[in-house]
Amino acid sequence: MEEIGRWQLMPRIGIGRMSAGGSEKTQTIEDTTYKLEISRSSTFLNPGISAGYRTSNLCSIILDVSYRCPLQSCNTTYTVTETDLPSVTETVKSRSWSNDLSVSVGIQLHMGLGKKR
């Protein structure tokens, strides 16, 4: 954390595993079965920064920006199965799925500050 007068800057970066989840949906219409499977990456890079302005010894106004970027591709597989015919499968990969940008504004309460810095 860097403090300049009443301003505070808190950059951060992290790497780790999260549960972004996956999903599967199957539907049968007459003799045709449609199946959609989505597999999302579980390893992410998380850079971010928080900037705060101390309004008093008790609180600061905070702006927080965080970005979540998957390090592996996410896959979607679509399969169509008809009786007496071979299955048709199409797979699509993308690194842009599961990206997340979060921007927050809030108030931070300080505890244990004896005097103004």
Backbone as CSV, one residue per row, in Angstrom:
resi,resn,N_x,N_y,N_z,CA_x,CA_y,CA_z,C_x,C_y,C_z
1,MET,0.849,-1.173,0.000,0.000,0.000,0.000,0.892,1.233,0.000
2,GLU,0.537,2.189,-0.821,1.259,3.452,-0.903,0.329,4.568,-0.449
3,GLU,0.813,5.407,0.472,0.024,6.536,0.952,0.706,7.837,0.571
4,ILE,-0.077,8.739,-0.025,0.410,10.056,-0.407,-0.598,11.065,0.136
5,GLY,-0.259,11.694,1.255,-1.204,12.607,1.900,-2.430,11.830,2.356
6,ARG,-3.588,12.243,1.913,-4.833,11.557,2.267,-5.181,10.419,1.299
7,TRP,-4.403,10.258,0.247,-4.668,9.230,-0.767,-3.970,7.920,-0.420
8,GLN,-4.626,6.810,-0.724,-4.064,5.469,-0.532,-4.209,4.707,-1.847
9,LEU,-3.151,4.057,-2.291,-3.191,3.201,-3.479,-2.779,1.788,-3.065
10,MET,-3.592,0.817,-3.457,-3.335,-0.571,-3.066,-3.428,-1.475,-4.302
11,PRO,-2.325,-1.631,-5.071,-2.350,-2.548,-6.210,-2.234,-3.992,-5.723
12,ARG,-2.746,-4.927,-6.528,-2.651,-6.335,-6.160,-2.727,-7.192,-7.421
13,ILE,-2.221,-8.396,-7.308,-2.314,-9.372,-8.390,-2.346,-10.756,-7.763
14,GLY,-3.112,-11.616,-8.347,-3.210,-12.967,-7.819,-3.424,-13.964,-8.939
15,ILE,-3.093,-15.194,-8.665,-3.336,-16.287,-9.591,-3.883,-17.437,-8.763
16,GLY,-4.878,-18.096,-9.285,-5.447,-19.189,-8.508,-6.557,-19.901,-9.239
17,ARG,-7.174,-20.801,-8.527,-8.250,-21.601,-9.083,-9.565,-21.170,-8.456
18,MET,-10.582,-21.052,-9.290,-11.923,-20.690,-8.831,-12.915,-21.623,-9.511
19,SER,-14.053,-21.717,-8.938,-15.108,-22.503,-9.557,-15.961,-21.594,-10.420
20,ALA,-15.699,-21.594,-11.724,-16.525,-20.832,-12.643,-17.694,-21.686,-13.109
21,GLY,-17.627,-22.969,-12.815,-18.732,-23.872,-13.114,-18.760,-24.352,-14.543
22,GLY,-19.598,-25.277,-14.761,-19.844,-25.834,-16.078,-21.321,-26.159,-16.142
23,SER,-21.786,-26.477,-17.314,-23.199,-26.822,-17.417,-23.406,-27.805,-18.560
24,GLU,-24.505,-28.510,-18.452,-24.870,-29.490,-19.470,-26.386,-29.491,-19.605
25,LYS,-26.842,-29.460,-20.834,-28.277,-29.498,-21.068,-28.550,-30.456,-22.224
26,THR,-29.505,-31.365,-22.008,-29.883,-32.338,-23.028,-31.381,-32.227,-23.267
27,GLN,-31.752,-32.241,-24.537,-33.162,-32.167,-24.899,-33.414,-33.142,-26.043
28,THR,-34.498,-33.894,-25.940,-34.876,-34.834,-26.991,-36.201,-34.392,-27.595
29,ILE,-36.197,-34.231,-28.911,-37.403,-33.884,-29.654,-37.595,-34.967,-30.709
30,GLU,-38.693,-35.670,-30.588,-38.979,-36.833,-31.427,-37.818,-37.815,-31.315
31,ASP,-37.102,-38.112,-32.398,-35.998,-39.075,-32.344,-34.631,-38.402,-32.365
32,THR,-34.573,-37.104,-32.127,-33.315,-36.369,-32.179,-32.976,-35.842,-30.781
33,THR,-31.722,-36.084,-30.367,-31.244,-35.627,-29.062,-30.221,-34.515,-29.275
34,TYR,-30.432,-33.408,-28.578,-29.531,-32.260,-28.627,-28.857,-32.141,-27.272
35,LYS,-27.520,-32.042,-27.272,-26.779,-31.958,-26.009,-25.784,-30.801,-26.100
36,LEU,-25.825,-29.918,-25.107,-24.926,-28.774,-25.022,-24.131,-28.890,-23.733
37,GLU,-22.795,-28.922,-23.843,-21.914,-28.996,-22.668,-20.995,-27.774,-22.675
38,ILE,-20.912,-27.100,-21.532,-20.032,-25.935,-21.391,-19.039,-26.222,-20.272
39,SER,-17.748,-26.076,-20.590,-16.682,-26.276,-19.614,-15.892,-24.982,-19.511
40,ARG,-15.886,-24.381,-18.328,-15.175,-23.112,-18.135,-13.848,-23.353,-17.436
41,SER,-12.898,-22.478,-17.721,-11.571,-22.568,-17.110,-11.673,-22.364,-15.606
42,SER,-10.796,-23.022,-14.866,-10.810,-22.842,-13.418,-9.563,-22.124,-12.900
43,THR,-8.586,-21.831,-13.774,-7.382,-21.110,-13.361,-7.458,-19.687,-13.897
44,PHE,-7.338,-18.719,-12.984,-7.525,-17.319,-13.342,-6.359,-16.459,-12.869
45,LEU,-6.153,-15.354,-13.575,-5.257,-14.281,-13.164,-6.143,-13.138,-12.704
46,ASN,-5.854,-12.571,-11.524,-6.694,-11.518,-10.941,-5.884,-10.278,-10.587
47,PRO,-5.690,-9.337,-11.534,-5.081,-8.066,-11.163,-6.150,-7.086,-10.695
48,GLY,-5.745,-6.142,-9.884,-6.695,-5.137,-9.415,-5.995,-3.998,-8.713
49,ILE,-6.760,-2.956,-8.451,-6.226,-1.816,-7.704,-7.364,-1.169,-6.921
50,SER,-7.020,-0.706,-5.736,-7.952,0.074,-4.919,-7.322,1.431,-4.667
51,ALA,-8.140,2.458,-4.776,-7.687,3.814,-4.479,-8.659,4.392,-3.460
52,GLY,-8.096,4.987,-2.419,-8.942,5.545,-1.373,-8.534,6.959,-1.025
53,TYR,-9.514,7.733,-0.593,-9.266,9.090,-0.118,-9.796,9.176,1.307
54,ARG,-8.894,9.426,2.261,-9.278,9.487,3.667,-9.977,10.809,3.951
55,THR,-11.251,10.735,4.304,-12.030,11.937,4.604,-11.881,12.352,6.060
56,SER,-11.566,11.388,6.922,-11.359,11.666,8.352,-10.589,10.494,8.946
57,ASN,-10.362,10.542,10.279,-9.708,9.414,10.955,-10.598,8.173,10.975
58,LEU,-11.883,8.339,10.720,-12.820,7.224,10.829,-13.145,6.535,9.511
59,CYS,-13.060,7.265,8.384,-13.464,6.614,7.137,-12.730,7.156,5.915
60,SER,-12.780,6.348,4.855,-12.240,6.702,3.541,-13.278,6.343,2.488
61,ILE,-13.218,7.043,1.373,-14.016,6.679,0.204,-13.106,5.847,-0.694
62,ILE,-13.587,4.677,-1.102,-12.752,3.710,-1.823,-13.323,3.446,-3.218
63,LEU,-12.447,3.378,-4.226,-12.770,2.910,-5.568,-11.944,1.655,-5.793
64,ASP,-12.598,0.553,-6.147,-11.906,-0.721,-6.351,-12.206,-1.226,-7.755
65,VAL,-11.144,-1.592,-8.487,-11.278,-2.155,-9.830,-10.545,-3.491,-9.839
66,SER,-11.228,-4.531,-10.279,-10.665,-5.879,-10.303,-11.036,-6.554,-11.618
67,TYR,-10.111,-7.323,-12.172,-10.327,-8.014,-13.438,-10.003,-9.489,-13.259
68,ARG,-10.865,-10.349,-13.770,-10.636,-11.795,-13.703,-10.466,-12.306,-15.126
69,CYS,-9.316,-12.911,-15.410,-8.983,-13.384,-16.754,-8.652,-14.870,-16.701
70,PRO,-9.372,-15.720,-17.453,-9.045,-17.141,-17.464,-7.722,-17.389,-18.191
71,LEU,-6.926,-18.314,-17.681,-5.643,-18.641,-18.299,-5.749,-19.813,-19.272
72,GLN,-6.896,-20.457,-19.301,-7.119,-21.570,-20.219,-8.392,-21.291,-21.007
73,SER,-8.515,-21.916,-22.156,-9.712,-21.740,-22.974,-10.923,-22.404,-22.344
74,CYS,-12.073,-21.837,-22.592,-13.345,-22.444,-22.217,-13.880,-23.164,-23.454
75,ASN,-14.522,-24.303,-23.238,-15.002,-25.121,-24.346,-16.509,-25.285,-24.297
76,THR,-17.122,-25.262,-25.472,-18.536,-25.592,-25.609,-18.648,-26.677,-26.672
77,THR,-19.358,-27.743,-26.330,-19.555,-28.850,-27.267,-21.048,-29.022,-27.503
78,TYR,-21.428,-29.031,-28.765,-22.829,-29.206,-29.152,-22.924,-30.488,-29.973
79,THR,-23.747,-31.421,-29.513,-23.880,-32.724,-30.172,-25.339,-32.963,-30.554
80,VAL,-25.539,-33.384,-31.793,-26.866,-33.752,-32.282,-26.827,-35.234,-32.642
81,THR,-27.736,-36.001,-32.038,-27.789,-37.441,-32.269,-29.167,-37.806,-32.802
82,GLU,-29.166,-38.438,-33.966,-30.412,-38.926,-34.553,-30.321,-40.443,-34.674
83,THR,-31.437,-41.109,-34.560,-31.429,-42.566,-34.697,-31.034,-42.933,-36.125
84,ASP,-30.238,-43.978,-36.248,-29.754,-44.527,-37.521,-28.794,-43.608,-38.269
85,LEU,-28.306,-42.529,-37.613,-27.327,-41.641,-38.240,-26.184,-41.400,-37.255
86,PRO,-24.970,-41.159,-37.769,-23.871,-40.856,-36.844,-24.096,-39.495,-36.161
87,SER,-23.572,-39.366,-34.959,-23.692,-38.109,-34.204,-22.877,-37.015,-34.873
88,VAL,-23.379,-35.802,-34.780,-22.664,-34.638,-35.290,-22.261,-33.789,-34.088
89,THR,-20.966,-33.526,-33.962,-20.455,-32.772,-32.806,-19.672,-31.566,-33.292
90,GLU,-19.924,-30.425,-32.647,-19.184,-29.207,-32.946,-18.642,-28.652,-31.635
91,THR,-17.346,-28.319,-31.631,-16.702,-27.780,-30.428,-16.183,-26.375,-30.717
92,VAL,-16.455,-25.459,-29.798,-16.004,-24.076,-29.919,-15.177,-23.754,-28.677
93,LYS,-14.005,-23.121,-28.878,-13.139,-22.722,-27.763,-12.992,-21.209,-27.766
94,SER,-12.905,-20.631,-26.567,-12.706,-19.194,-26.456,-12.048,-18.862,-25.123
95,ARG,-11.108,-17.918,-25.144,-10.503,-17.438,-23.903,-11.253,-16.233,-23.358
96,SER,-12.195,-15.703,-24.132,-12.904,-14.513,-23.673,-14.065,-14.838,-22.738
97,TRP,-14.568,-16.072,-22.732,-15.639,-16.440,-21.814,-15.078,-16.482,-20.401
98,SER,-15.829,-16.133,-19.447,-15.472,-16.111,-18.015,-14.639,-14.905,-17.630
99,ASN,-14.378,-13.962,-18.544,-13.733,-12.709,-18.157,-14.707,-11.921,-17.300
100,ASP,-14.165,-11.172,-16.346,-15.038,-10.428,-15.446,-14.328,-9.158,-15.005
101,LEU,-14.975,-8.020,-15.199,-14.475,-6.741,-14.719,-15.423,-6.263,-13.639
102,SER,-14.877,-5.939,-12.483,-15.687,-5.488,-11.356,-15.197,-4.104,-10.921
103,VAL,-16.123,-3.158,-10.823,-15.814,-1.806,-10.351,-16.747,-1.520,-9.175
104,SER,-16.161,-1.165,-8.033,-16.949,-0.913,-6.823,-16.548,0.418,-6.206
105,VAL,-17.523,1.085,-5.613,-17.288,2.310,-4.854,-17.880,2.084,-3.476
106,GLY,-17.142,2.468,-2.434,-17.662,2.238,-1.099,-17.010,3.121,-0.054
107,ILE,-17.387,2.858,1.166,-16.841,3.566,2.328,-16.092,2.556,3.180
108,GLN,-14.864,2.893,3.537,-14.038,2.043,4.383,-13.957,2.677,5.761
109,LEU,-14.300,1.905,6.779,-14.226,2.400,8.151,-12.896,1.989,8.760
110,HIS,-12.226,2.932,9.442,-10.931,2.679,10.061,-11.113,2.412,11.539
111,MET,-10.364,1.460,12.051,-10.397,1.151,13.476,-8.982,1.242,14.033
112,GLY,-8.842,1.794,15.182,-7.551,1.822,15.854,-6.612,2.908,15.405
113,LEU,-7.080,3.911,14.680,-6.222,5.020,14.305,-6.275,6.059,15.417
114,GLY,-5.186,6.239,16.120,-5.148,7.156,17.253,-5.123,8.615,16.843
115,LYS,-4.402,8.902,15.770,-4.321,10.274,15.311,-4.233,10.321,13.796
116,LYS,-4.476,11.470,13.254,-4.459,11.660,11.812,-3.044,11.545,11.281
117,ARG,-2.877,10.895,10.158,-1.533,10.733,9.575,-1.197,11.892,8.691
